[in-house]
Amino acid sequence: MHLFPVRKPSIGLSLTSRTVTAVKLAPWPWPWRRRRILALKQHSFASELVRLSTEEHNISDIAAFAKNLRALLGPSRATPVALSLPNQCAHIALLNFDVLPENPAECASLVRWRLEKDLQIPVVDCRIAYRIFVLPAEDTLSDFSKYRMLVAAIQTNVLTQYEQVCELAELVPVDVGIQALQLFDLSQAMIDQDDEWFFVSFLEDYFFFVAMRHGCPFLMRSKPLPSAPAQRQRELLASIQYYDELRASMGAKPQASQRSLFILGSDYTLSAEHITPTNEGSPPLALEVALTDSHRINVRSITKDFFPISWPASDIHWTSGLSAMAALSTP
């Protein structure tokens, strides 16, 4: 969501209900060189300052929030920034279309109509951003629409508060996005484009899952999720199983080659976590064993070295700044 035609920002801000994290990037290096982060800072909020909601105001005291930003960034004047907003303040959806209008205004109207009709998302006073994906002609799955669309919808009263905070802090929000979609974009750029692959993020106790087929999102699931490992894994396994059932219902042949699952989580360790099997009395299974045996999936944990980024030495965990970095890398 590009709001102002000014110079590209070098500062990314990632907001949660508890903290704001700032990333400052060095100027672009020569092609194929790693991006270098000059500063990684974080500031914690007082309790009750932010309450995340898709419908109601998120910020109880805009002036106090702006004071937190100024304390984090120091004196500034009309500084352009890129924002990464919490997933819980927006609606995220995946829509499919057989045809799309060529006129952008008609297309936007169609998206609004589908959000309200199919998903009961109120769009009367919403700002909407979307990205269109086109299924290749060689994909022969029956009933699979040609166009897929990842959509983010945020109520104007919610977004306006974040804009007002930036204005009070003398910041210009050039780019505004939603964390899960920005992290997906950043990770996708680093992933080899196999015919089928999966991405899941567990950051900030939020589950965001995308199943990709021929470069096109086939299934998307998102929801707040407690950090209990067993519950996260059950949700992940259920999503992959549902994806395979959808493929089968549309005439896809059983998967012959191995697929990859890319997992992003601040404390996610594949070898230490287990799932509880459905058969009573059976021992717990490690996640990678369950997926490899039944779904032919290669489980890959996304680590700091996954991205071509040079991080500074810091007590702040690198994933805390990742969505701020992703905001700066928005296409």
VMD Tcl script that draws the C-alpha trace (Angstrom):
set ca {
  {0.00 0.00 0.00}
  {1.94 3.04 -1.26}
  {0.60 6.22 0.30}
  {2.94 9.02 -0.76}
  {5.18 9.48 -3.85}
  {8.34 10.46 -1.94}
  {11.80 8.96 -1.73}
  {12.11 5.32 -0.73}
  {12.50 4.93 3.04}
  {15.57 3.49 4.73}
  {13.80 2.95 8.08}
  {11.31 0.14 8.65}
  {9.04 -0.01 11.69}
  {7.40 -3.21 12.91}
  {4.55 -2.79 15.40}
  {3.04 -5.32 17.79}
  {0.74 -5.01 20.80}
  {3.82 -4.82 23.03}
  {6.72 -3.30 21.10}
  {7.88 -1.26 18.16}
  {11.06 -2.38 16.38}
  {13.05 -0.18 14.01}
  {15.47 -1.28 11.30}
  {17.71 1.19 9.47}
  {19.20 0.02 6.19}
  {22.43 1.09 4.58}
  {22.14 2.36 0.97}
  {21.81 -0.31 -1.73}
  {25.13 -2.07 -2.33}
  {26.42 -3.34 -5.61}
  {24.16 -5.96 -7.23}
  {24.15 -9.41 -5.57}
  {25.67 -8.05 -2.35}
  {24.01 -8.52 1.04}
  {21.83 -5.75 2.44}
  {23.42 -4.27 5.55}
  {21.40 -3.16 8.56}
  {22.95 -0.13 10.25}
  {20.76 -0.19 13.37}
  {18.27 -2.53 15.05}
  {16.35 -0.94 17.94}
  {13.30 -1.85 19.99}
  {11.05 -0.02 22.45}
  {8.47 -1.63 24.72}
  {5.06 -0.05 25.28}
  {3.28 0.54 28.53}
  {0.52 -2.01 29.08}
  {-2.88 -1.25 27.58}
  {-1.47 1.29 25.10}
  {-2.26 -0.97 22.15}
  {-5.19 -3.39 21.84}
  {-5.27 -5.09 18.46}
  {-8.61 -5.27 16.67}
  {-9.87 -5.38 13.10}
  {-12.85 -3.13 13.91}
  {-12.07 -0.88 16.89}
  {-9.38 1.72 17.54}
  {-6.08 -0.01 18.34}
  {-4.32 2.82 20.19}
  {-5.61 4.23 23.48}
  {-3.27 7.25 23.54}
  {-1.92 8.48 20.19}
  {0.33 11.13 21.77}
  {1.95 8.53 24.06}
  {2.48 6.18 21.12}
  {4.15 8.98 19.13}
  {6.37 9.74 22.13}
  {7.50 6.12 22.09}
  {8.44 6.42 18.42}
  {10.42 9.61 18.98}
  {12.25 7.96 21.90}
  {13.15 5.06 19.63}
  {14.24 7.02 16.54}
  {15.47 10.29 18.03}
  {14.80 13.73 16.54}
  {13.42 13.55 13.01}
  {11.68 15.74 10.50}
  {9.51 14.34 7.71}
  {11.48 11.09 7.77}
  {10.04 8.52 5.33}
  {9.37 5.13 6.93}
  {7.86 1.78 5.93}
  {5.35 0.30 8.37}
  {4.64 -3.33 9.16}
  {1.31 -3.51 11.00}
  {0.16 -6.44 13.15}
  {-1.81 -9.19 11.45}
  {-4.57 -8.90 14.02}
  {-5.55 -5.39 12.90}
  {-6.47 -6.42 9.34}
  {-8.45 -9.01 7.42}
  {-6.34 -11.27 5.19}
  {-7.98 -13.37 2.49}
  {-7.27 -15.44 -0.61}
  {-9.85 -15.01 -3.38}
  {-10.14 -16.85 -6.69}
  {-11.63 -15.54 -9.94}
  {-12.29 -17.05 -13.35}
  {-12.06 -13.60 -14.98}
  {-11.10 -10.12 -13.81}
  {-12.13 -6.71 -15.19}
  {-9.38 -4.81 -16.98}
  {-10.50 -1.54 -15.39}
  {-8.75 -1.16 -11.98}
  {-11.76 0.56 -10.40}
  {-14.07 -2.25 -11.51}
  {-11.59 -4.83 -10.23}
  {-11.42 -3.13 -6.82}
  {-15.22 -3.05 -6.65}
  {-15.37 -6.74 -7.45}
  {-12.87 -7.51 -4.69}
  {-14.92 -5.53 -2.17}
  {-18.09 -7.34 -3.24}
  {-16.46 -10.75 -2.83}
  {-15.03 -9.90 0.60}
  {-18.45 -8.86 1.86}
  {-20.50 -11.56 0.12}
  {-18.26 -14.60 0.63}
  {-16.37 -13.77 3.82}
  {-18.75 -11.33 5.59}
  {-15.94 -8.78 5.92}
  {-17.37 -5.23 6.25}
  {-15.86 -3.11 3.48}
  {-17.92 0.09 3.59}
  {-15.08 2.03 5.20}
  {-12.05 -0.14 4.41}
  {-8.75 0.38 2.64}
  {-7.92 -2.61 0.49}
  {-4.69 -3.75 -1.12}
  {-4.29 -6.88 -3.23}
  {-1.90 -8.79 -5.44}
  {-2.99 -10.85 -8.44}
  {-1.47 -14.23 -9.32}
  {-2.17 -16.03 -12.59}
  {-2.21 -19.81 -12.84}
  {-0.11 -21.08 -15.78}
  {-2.09 -22.44 -18.69}
  {-0.41 -25.84 -18.40}
  {-1.99 -26.48 -14.99}
  {-4.91 -28.79 -15.70}
  {-6.63 -29.05 -12.30}
  {-10.37 -28.97 -12.77}
  {-12.33 -26.12 -11.14}
  {-9.15 -24.23 -10.32}
  {-9.77 -20.60 -11.21}
  {-7.22 -18.86 -13.38}
  {-6.71 -15.87 -11.07}
  {-5.83 -15.93 -7.38}
  {-5.66 -12.82 -5.24}
  {-4.06 -12.22 -1.83}
  {-6.04 -9.42 -0.19}
  {-5.51 -7.27 2.91}
  {-8.38 -5.12 4.16}
  {-8.05 -2.70 7.06}
  {-10.70 -0.41 8.48}
  {-9.99 3.27 7.85}
  {-10.44 4.17 11.53}
  {-7.76 1.59 12.45}
  {-5.26 2.69 9.81}
  {-5.84 6.38 10.48}
  {-4.61 6.01 14.04}
  {-1.27 4.63 12.90}
  {-0.99 7.46 10.35}
  {-1.74 10.03 13.07}
  {0.97 8.57 15.29}
  {3.49 8.94 12.46}
  {2.41 12.51 11.85}
  {2.89 13.44 15.51}
  {6.30 11.76 15.49}
  {7.19 13.70 12.29}
  {7.40 10.54 10.21}
  {5.97 9.97 6.73}
  {4.53 6.44 6.25}
  {5.46 5.85 2.62}
  {4.65 2.12 2.61}
  {2.17 0.37 4.89}
  {1.66 -3.37 4.95}
  {0.58 -6.34 7.04}
  {3.26 -8.43 8.72}
  {2.29 -11.90 7.47}
  {2.04 -10.84 3.82}
  {5.31 -8.88 3.99}
  {7.16 -11.84 5.52}
  {5.73 -14.12 2.84}
  {6.93 -11.73 0.10}
  {10.42 -11.47 1.61}
  {10.76 -15.24 2.05}
  {9.30 -16.06 -1.36}
  {12.08 -14.13 -3.04}
  {14.61 -16.52 -1.45}
  {12.75 -19.77 -2.22}
  {13.43 -21.93 -5.25}
  {10.21 -22.04 -7.18}
  {9.29 -25.74 -7.12}
  {5.96 -26.84 -8.58}
  {4.56 -27.07 -5.07}
  {5.83 -25.72 -1.75}
  {4.53 -24.40 1.56}
  {5.29 -21.41 3.77}
  {4.25 -21.01 7.40}
  {5.01 -18.31 9.96}
  {4.40 -18.59 13.70}
  {5.79 -15.17 14.61}
  {3.91 -13.12 17.23}
  {1.70 -16.11 18.10}
  {-0.01 -15.86 14.72}
  {-0.42 -18.74 12.30}
  {-0.04 -17.84 8.61}
  {0.11 -20.65 6.04}
  {0.29 -20.54 2.24}
  {0.37 -23.51 -0.12}
  {1.88 -22.58 -3.50}
  {1.30 -24.36 -6.80}
  {3.13 -23.24 -9.97}
  {3.89 -19.85 -8.39}
  {0.24 -19.30 -7.50}
  {-1.27 -19.45 -3.98}
  {-3.65 -22.40 -3.81}
  {-4.61 -22.29 -0.12}
  {-4.12 -19.68 2.60}
  {-4.99 -19.97 6.29}
  {-4.39 -17.37 9.02}
  {-5.44 -17.03 12.66}
  {-4.11 -16.03 16.08}
  {-2.62 -19.10 17.70}
  {-1.25 -19.84 21.19}
  {2.43 -20.68 21.32}
  {1.90 -24.29 22.54}
  {4.02 -26.40 20.15}
  {1.51 -29.26 19.88}
  {-1.33 -26.92 18.93}
  {0.78 -25.13 16.31}
  {1.81 -28.42 14.75}
  {-1.73 -29.78 14.68}
  {-2.84 -26.64 12.85}
  {0.02 -26.98 10.37}
  {-0.59 -30.67 9.69}
  {-4.32 -30.07 9.27}
  {-3.59 -27.32 6.72}
  {-1.30 -29.54 4.65}
  {-3.77 -32.42 4.81}
  {-6.59 -30.13 3.66}
  {-4.44 -28.91 0.79}
  {-3.80 -32.48 -0.35}
  {-7.52 -33.26 -0.12}
  {-8.28 -30.23 -2.29}
  {-5.75 -31.38 -4.88}
  {-7.26 -34.83 -4.94}
  {-10.81 -33.49 -5.27}
  {-9.71 -31.52 -8.34}
  {-8.19 -34.50 -10.10}
  {-4.53 -34.08 -9.18}
  {-2.39 -37.18 -9.26}
  {-0.59 -38.27 -6.07}
  {2.54 -36.20 -5.47}
  {5.54 -38.03 -6.94}
  {8.36 -35.66 -6.00}
  {9.22 -34.30 -2.58}
  {7.91 -30.86 -1.66}
  {9.39 -28.28 0.72}
  {7.90 -26.65 3.78}
  {9.56 -23.42 4.95}
  {8.94 -22.63 8.63}
  {9.50 -19.19 10.14}
  {9.33 -18.91 13.93}
  {11.41 -17.10 16.52}
  {11.93 -20.17 18.72}
  {10.95 -22.99 16.41}
  {13.20 -26.03 16.67}
  {12.15 -28.97 14.55}
  {13.96 -31.68 16.46}
  {12.61 -30.70 19.88}
  {8.90 -30.42 19.12}
  {6.47 -33.26 18.65}
  {2.89 -33.86 17.67}
  {0.43 -36.18 19.34}
  {-0.76 -38.87 16.92}
  {-4.44 -39.65 16.47}
  {-4.04 -43.30 17.61}
  {-4.09 -43.59 21.39}
  {-1.09 -45.31 22.85}
  {1.24 -44.36 19.99}
  {4.37 -42.37 20.87}
  {4.64 -38.70 19.81}
  {6.13 -38.07 16.39}
  {8.65 -35.38 15.47}
  {7.13 -32.96 12.98}
  {9.63 -33.68 10.22}
  {8.99 -37.44 10.57}
  {5.23 -37.06 10.33}
  {5.46 -34.86 7.25}
  {8.15 -36.87 5.51}
  {6.44 -40.22 6.00}
  {2.89 -39.29 5.05}
  {3.21 -36.21 2.85}
  {6.65 -36.45 1.18}
  {7.69 -33.05 2.53}
  {11.17 -31.71 3.21}
  {10.95 -29.51 6.32}
  {13.23 -26.46 6.28}
  {13.52 -23.99 9.12}
  {14.09 -20.39 8.00}
  {17.13 -19.07 9.86}
  {19.00 -15.78 9.86}
  {21.32 -16.99 7.07}
  {18.33 -17.70 4.81}
  {18.19 -14.00 3.86}
  {20.98 -11.98 2.15}
  {21.08 -9.57 5.08}
  {23.95 -8.58 7.37}
  {22.53 -8.11 10.86}
  {24.31 -6.01 13.52}
  {25.29 -7.46 16.87}
  {22.28 -6.95 19.13}
  {20.43 -8.38 22.12}
  {17.24 -8.08 20.07}
  {16.27 -11.34 18.38}
  {16.68 -11.03 14.62}
  {13.09 -12.13 13.90}
  {11.82 -9.08 15.81}
  {13.29 -6.89 13.07}
  {12.43 -9.18 10.17}
  {9.00 -7.74 9.40}
  {10.46 -4.21 9.55}
  {13.05 -5.41 7.04}
  {10.27 -6.98 4.98}
  {8.41 -3.65 4.93}
  {11.47 -2.05 3.36}
  {11.65 -4.79 0.75}
  {8.04 -4.50 -0.42}
  {7.87 -4.73 -4.24}
}
mol new
graphics top color blue
foreach p $ca { graphics top sphere $p radius 0.5 }
foreach p [lrange $ca 0 end-1] q [lrange $ca 1 end] { graphics top cylinder $p $q radius 0.2 }
display resetview
